[in-house]
Amino acid sequence: MKASEIRDLTTEEIVARLKDETEKLLRLKLNHAVSAVERPSDILNTRRNVARLKTILTQRSAEAQTTN
């Protein structure tokens, strides 16, 4: 997911997507600890998506604080 796609989402959608991606990352890490994962790059991509989502949320909260 690209940052431009994330910016098009509402804050509530971003929070929901962040929860889903965080759960997905946890599952991938647990599966990787138990056995080999088919695509280890999925862990990296999911971790980056979580970071992107958190970054956009932080930017939005900073914008909200400066406008108030």
PLY file of the C-alpha trace (Angstrom):
ply
format ascii 1.0
element vertex 68
property float x
property float y
property float z
element edge 67
property int vertex1
property int vertex2
end_header
0.00 0.00 0.00
1.39 3.35 -1.02
1.38 6.45 1.14
-0.81 8.25 -1.40
-3.42 5.49 -1.08
-3.31 5.77 2.70
-3.79 9.55 2.58
-7.02 9.01 0.62
-8.46 6.99 3.52
-10.34 8.48 6.46
-8.76 8.41 9.89
-11.15 5.68 11.04
-10.25 3.54 8.03
-6.55 4.03 8.75
-7.01 2.96 12.37
-8.90 -0.15 11.25
-6.28 -0.96 8.62
-3.51 -0.45 11.20
-5.16 -2.95 13.52
-5.48 -5.49 10.71
-1.89 -5.03 9.56
-0.57 -5.31 13.12
-2.43 -8.58 13.63
-1.17 -9.86 10.29
2.41 -8.98 11.27
2.05 -10.82 14.57
0.74 -13.94 12.80
3.56 -13.82 10.27
6.19 -13.49 13.00
4.72 -16.38 14.98
4.54 -18.59 11.91
8.11 -17.67 11.03
9.29 -18.60 14.52
7.66 -22.02 14.31
8.52 -22.94 10.74
9.81 -21.48 7.52
7.55 -18.92 5.85
6.97 -19.20 2.11
7.67 -15.53 1.47
9.75 -13.87 4.19
9.37 -10.59 2.30
5.74 -10.50 3.50
7.03 -9.75 7.00
9.06 -6.83 5.69
6.22 -5.45 3.58
3.71 -5.73 6.42
6.10 -4.02 8.83
6.56 -1.18 6.34
2.80 -0.85 5.88
2.37 -0.55 9.66
5.03 2.17 9.71
3.34 4.05 6.86
-0.03 3.91 8.57
1.42 5.14 11.86
3.27 7.94 10.09
0.13 9.23 8.36
-1.80 9.09 11.65
0.94 11.05 13.39
0.95 13.65 10.63
-2.81 14.05 10.85
-2.73 14.47 14.63
0.03 17.07 14.30
-2.04 18.95 11.71
-5.06 18.87 13.99
-3.04 20.28 16.89
-1.58 23.12 14.82
-4.98 24.17 13.47
-6.50 24.34 16.96
0 1
1 2
2 3
3 4
4 5
5 6
6 7
7 8
8 9
9 10
10 11
11 12
12 13
13 14
14 15
15 16
16 17
17 18
18 19
19 20
20 21
21 22
22 23
23 24
24 25
25 26
26 27
27 28
28 29
29 30
30 31
31 32
32 33
33 34
34 35
35 36
36 37
37 38
38 39
39 40
40 41
41 42
42 43
43 44
44 45
45 46
46 47
47 48
48 49
49 50
50 51
51 52
52 53
53 54
54 55
55 56
56 57
57 58
58 59
59 60
60 61
61 62
62 63
63 64
64 65
65 66
66 67
